């Protein structure tokens, strides 16, 4: 599975999605306004979504629209706070599904019960109201239409501000959750892993923020493993830094990388690490490509998180990211744990040769 944000369409139109590699795509994002109506922030979105659905359905694959996101979660709290609001919101969701012939809907509320982006509405009853809304929506939709949710690595917050001990009622109405196991550490003079697989050295300053811990926490709270999706990134973070190892653990000329928005720090897609020359591909005997560092960067492996990082002393940059090796390991982990599958943010970050999704499929197909 993978997310497709509308703003990548100029360089990665929906017709370029390889639906032989993906079963589901989530179109990001539909936005909820202050009167609980759903709309698109860009006029190109309706056409893009129609085109994506047509391309997916032609290959026998599926599309959901994702509501919310980091910048679109401001009004979720009040939209689910009363019975009247919930009923109106449900009708809006049904309208979007019917208008675009969708196969389901995804909710990316960041985050019920505690604030994500400053300015988001927050209420101690958010999670309980969220459940009431999802129950109403489930009863209003045909069973074949999927209802999913993007979540943090810890279960939804209860009225006391702590992770819920029992989320089994959510599991009865959600077809699956997608655990966002990324953005654990972002750009920093002391960078850490973006998407740790585990806390292998038992010395992380965020010991619950990794794939292994997240799956365990949700499972112990009553969300079945077979209804969990592991979210993985097709991007990393470039930092101005000269550290020799990633945080949380007790010279030749070099290219200087620019983040995806052109700044000297910030997120950077795997595709752009390759296009800017920090990584170079070479074929292997089994037809799968490996990537080695180039242009003044050296590649290192962080055993504690099972993720790679790049370092250039000359450009004073460190990049924490995921590559085919680390993503294959995450796929193997998902297979071993009996998870439903994997989802990525976002489809456009892969190479034109699909190196990252091939690695995920290899991991999920491992014996």
C-alpha positions in Angstrom: 0.0 0.0 0.0 1.1 3.6 -0.5 0.0 7.2 0.0 -0.2 9.5 -3.0 -0.1 13.2 -2.0 -1.7 15.4 -4.6 1.2 17.8 -4.7 3.5 15.3 -6.4 1.3 15.0 -9.5 3.4 17.4 -11.6 6.4 15.1 -11.5 4.6 11.8 -10.7 1.2 11.7 -12.3 -1.2 8.9 -11.1 -0.8 7.0 -14.3 2.8 6.3 -13.4 1.8 4.3 -10.3 2.8 0.7 -10.9 -0.3 -1.1 -9.8 1.4 -4.4 -10.3 3.3 -3.6 -7.1 0.5 -2.0 -5.0 -2.9 -3.4 -3.8 -4.2 -0.1 -2.3 -3.4 3.6 -2.7 -4.5 6.3 -0.3 -5.1 9.7 -2.0 -3.9 12.5 0.3 -5.6 14.6 1.4 -9.2 15.4 1.7 -9.6 18.3 4.2 -12.3 18.9 6.9 -13.4 22.4 7.4 -14.8 24.2 10.5 -18.4 23.3 9.5 -17.3 19.6 9.0 -17.6 19.7 5.2 -15.0 17.8 3.2 -13.2 19.6 0.4 -9.9 19.6 -1.5 -7.3 22.3 -1.0 -6.2 22.2 -4.6 -8.5 22.5 -7.7 -6.5 19.7 -9.4 -7.6 17.1 -6.8 -10.9 16.0 -8.2 -9.5 15.2 -11.6 -6.4 13.5 -10.1 -8.6 11.3 -7.9 -10.8 10.3 -10.7 -7.8 9.4 -12.8 -6.2 7.4 -10.0 -9.4 5.4 -9.4 -9.7 4.6 -13.1 -6.1 3.5 -13.3 -6.4 1.3 -10.1 -9.7 -0.3 -11.1 -8.4 -1.1 -14.5 -5.7 -3.3 -12.8 -8.1 -4.7 -10.2 -6.6 -2.6 -7.4 -8.2 -0.3 -4.9 -8.2 3.4 -3.8 -9.2 5.1 -0.6 -9.2 8.8 0.1 -7.4 9.9 3.3 -9.0 12.6 5.4 -6.8 14.9 7.5 -3.0 14.7 7.7 -0.6 16.7 9.8 -2.0 20.0 8.5 -5.6 18.9 8.1 -6.6 17.6 11.6 -7.7 20.9 13.1 -11.4 20.2 13.3 -11.7 16.5 13.8 -12.3 16.9 17.6 -15.5 19.0 17.2 -16.6 17.0 14.1 -17.1 13.9 16.2 -18.1 15.6 19.5 -21.9 15.4 19.2 -24.4 13.0 17.6 -25.5 15.7 15.2 -22.0 16.5 14.1 -21.1 12.8 13.7 -24.1 12.2 11.6 -23.3 15.1 9.3 -19.6 14.0 9.1 -20.8 10.5 8.1 -22.9 11.9 5.3 -19.9 13.9 4.0 -17.8 10.7 4.0 -20.4 8.8 2.1 -20.7 11.7 -0.4 -16.9 11.5 -1.1 -16.9 7.7 -1.5 -19.9 7.8 -3.9 -18.6 10.8 -5.9 -15.2 9.2 -6.7 -16.2 5.5 -6.7 -13.8 4.8 -3.8 -13.2 1.4 -2.2 -13.0 2.9 1.3 -11.9 5.8 3.4 -8.9 6.5 5.6 -8.7 8.8 8.6 -5.4 10.5 9.4 -6.3 12.3 12.6 -3.0 13.5 14.1 -3.8 13.0 17.0 -7.0 12.2 19.0 -6.7 13.5 22.6 -3.5 15.4 22.2 -2.3 18.1 20.0 -0.3 17.5 16.8 0.0 20.7 14.9 -0.5 23.7 17.1 -4.0 25.1 16.8 -5.7 21.6 16.5 -8.7 21.2 18.6 -8.2 18.8 21.5 -10.8 17.3 23.9 -10.2 14.6 26.6 -13.2 12.7 25.1 -11.6 12.7 21.6 -10.9 8.9 21.4 -14.3 7.9 22.8 -16.1 10.2 20.4 -13.9 9.0 17.6 -15.1 5.5 18.3 -18.7 6.5 18.3 -18.2 8.2 14.9 -16.5 5.1 13.5 -19.2 2.8 14.7 -21.9 5.1 13.1 -19.9 5.1 9.9 -19.4 1.4 9.8 -23.2 0.8 10.2 -23.8 3.3 7.4 -21.5 1.7 4.8 -21.6 -1.6 2.9 -19.3 -4.1 4.5 -17.0 -4.3 1.4 -16.0 -0.6 1.8 -12.9 -0.4 4.0 -12.5 2.0 6.9 -8.9 2.5 8.0 -6.9 4.8 10.3 -3.4 6.1 10.4 -2.0 6.1 13.9 1.0 6.9 16.0 3.2 4.2 17.5 1.2 4.2 20.7 -2.6 3.5 21.0 -5.1 6.3 21.0 -5.1 8.6 24.0 -7.6 8.1 26.8 -9.3 10.8 28.9 -6.3 11.0 31.2 -3.9 11.6 28.4 -2.4 8.1 28.5 -2.4 5.4 25.8 -5.6 3.4 26.0 -5.2 -0.1 27.5 -8.1 -1.5 25.5 -8.7 -0.6 21.8 -10.5 -3.8 20.9 -13.7 -1.8 20.1 -11.8 0.1 17.5 -10.7 -3.2 15.9 -14.3 -4.2 15.5 -15.0 -1.2 13.2 -11.7 -0.5 11.5 -10.5 -2.9 8.8 -6.9 -2.0 9.7 -4.7 0.6 11.2 -1.5 2.0 9.6 1.2 2.6 12.2 3.2 5.7 11.2 6.7 4.4 12.1 8.6 7.4 10.8 9.6 11.0 11.8 10.9 9.7 15.1 13.9 12.0 14.7 14.0 14.7 12.0 16.7 17.2 11.0 19.0 18.1 13.9 22.6 18.8 14.8 22.4 15.5 16.6 20.3 13.4 14.2 18.7 10.1 15.0 17.0 7.4 13.0 13.9 8.5 11.0 12.2 5.0 11.2 13.8 2.6 13.6 12.9 -1.0 13.3 13.7 -1.7 17.0 15.6 -0.3 20.0 18.3 -2.9 19.5 20.8 -1.4 21.9 18.2 -0.7 24.6 19.4 2.9 25.0 17.0 5.0 22.9 15.7 8.2 24.4 12.4 7.2 22.7 12.2 3.5 23.5 8.5 3.2 22.4 9.0 4.8 19.0 10.0 2.0 16.8 8.3 -0.7 14.7 8.7 -3.6 17.1 7.5 -1.6 20.1 4.6 -0.1 18.2 3.3 -3.4 17.0 3.6 -4.9 20.5 1.8 -1.9 22.2 -1.2 -2.0 19.8 -1.4 -5.8 20.1 -1.3 -5.8 23.8 -4.1 -3.2 23.8 -6.3 -5.6 21.8 -5.7 -4.6 18.2 -5.0 -7.9 16.3 -1.7 -8.2 14.5 -3.5 -9.3 11.3 -5.2 -5.9 11.2 -2.1 -3.9 11.6 -0.2 -2.3 8.7 3.4 -1.1 9.2 4.0 2.4 7.8 7.5 2.9 6.3 9.1 6.0 4.7 10.5 6.5 1.2 12.4 9.5 2.5 14.9 10.5 5.1 16.2 13.7 6.7 19.3 15.6 5.8 20.9 17.5 8.7 23.7 19.9 9.1 25.9 17.9 11.4 29.3 16.3 11.8 28.4 13.5 14.2 29.8 10.1 13.4 26.9 8.1 14.7 23.1 8.5 15.1 21.7 10.1 18.3 20.4 8.0 21.2 23.7 6.0 21.4 25.9 6.6 24.6 38.3 14.5 3.0 37.5 14.7 -0.3 35.3 17.2 -2.1 31.6 16.4 -1.5 28.3 17.3 -3.1 26.0 19.3 -0.8 22.5 17.9 -0.6 19.4 20.0 -0.8 16.2 18.8 0.9 13.1 18.2 -1.2 12.0 21.8 -0.7 15.4 23.2 -1.7 16.6 24.0 1.9 19.9 22.8 3.3 18.0 20.7 5.9 14.7 18.8 5.9 13.2 15.7 4.4 14.7 14.2 1.3 13.2 11.4 -0.8 15.2 8.3 -1.6 14.7 9.2 -5.3 16.4 12.6 -4.7 19.3 11.0 -2.8 19.9 9.0 -6.0 19.3 11.9 -8.4 21.6 14.3 -6.5 24.3 11.7 -6.6 24.7 10.8 -2.9 23.7 7.2 -3.7 24.6 5.2 -6.8 22.9 2.0 -7.9 24.6 -1.2 -9.0 23.0 -4.5 -10.0 23.3 -7.6 -8.0 23.3 -11.3 -9.0 19.6 -11.7 -8.3 18.6 -8.7 -10.3 18.0 -6.5 -7.3 20.0 -3.3 -7.1 22.1 -2.2 -4.2 23.0 1.4 -3.5 26.5 2.7 -2.5 27.4 6.1 -1.3 29.1 8.6 -3.7 30.2 12.2 -4.2 31.9 12.5 -0.8 29.3 10.6 1.3 30.0 7.4 3.1 27.3 4.9 4.1 27.1 3.6 7.6 24.7 1.1 9.3 23.1 1.9 12.7 22.8 -1.6 14.3 20.7 -0.1 17.1 17.8 0.8 14.8 18.6 -1.3 11.7 18.7 1.7 9.4 21.4 3.2 7.3 22.8 6.7 7.3 25.1 8.8 5.1 27.8 11.1 6.3 29.9 13.7 4.6 32.5 15.5 6.6 33.3 17.9 3.8 29.7 19.1 3.4 28.9 18.8 7.2 25.8 16.7 6.5 24.3 13.5 7.9 21.3 11.8 6.3 19.1 9.3 8.2 17.0 7.3 5.7 15.8 3.9 4.6 17.0 1.9 1.6 16.3 -1.5 0.1 18.3 -3.3 2.8 16.5 -1.7 5.7 13.0 -1.9 4.0 13.5 -5.6 3.2 14.2 -6.1 6.9 11.0 -4.3 7.8 9.1 -6.4 5.3 10.6 -9.6 6.9 9.5 -8.3 10.3 6.0 -7.7 9.1 5.8 -11.2 7.7 7.2 -12.7 10.9 4.8 -10.9 13.1 1.8 -11.8 11.0 0.9 -8.2 10.0 -1.6 -7.5 7.2 1.0 -5.7 5.2 2.9 -2.4 4.7 2.1 1.1 3.6 4.5 3.9 2.6 4.7 7.6 2.7 4.9 8.3 -0.2 4.8 6.6 -3.6 6.8 9.3 -5.4 9.8 8.8 -3.2 10.8 5.5 -4.8 13.1 5.3 -7.8 11.6 4.9 -11.4 12.9 1.3 -11.2 10.7 0.6 -8.0 13.7 -0.4 -5.9 12.1 0.3 -2.6 8.7 -1.4 -3.2 10.5 -4.4 -4.7 12.5 -4.7 -1.4 9.3 -4.5 0.6 7.7 -7.2 -1.5 10.8 -9.4 -1.1 10.6 -9.0 2.6 6.9 -9.8 2.8 7.5 -12.8 0.6 10.4 -14.2 2.7 10.1 -17.7 4.2 
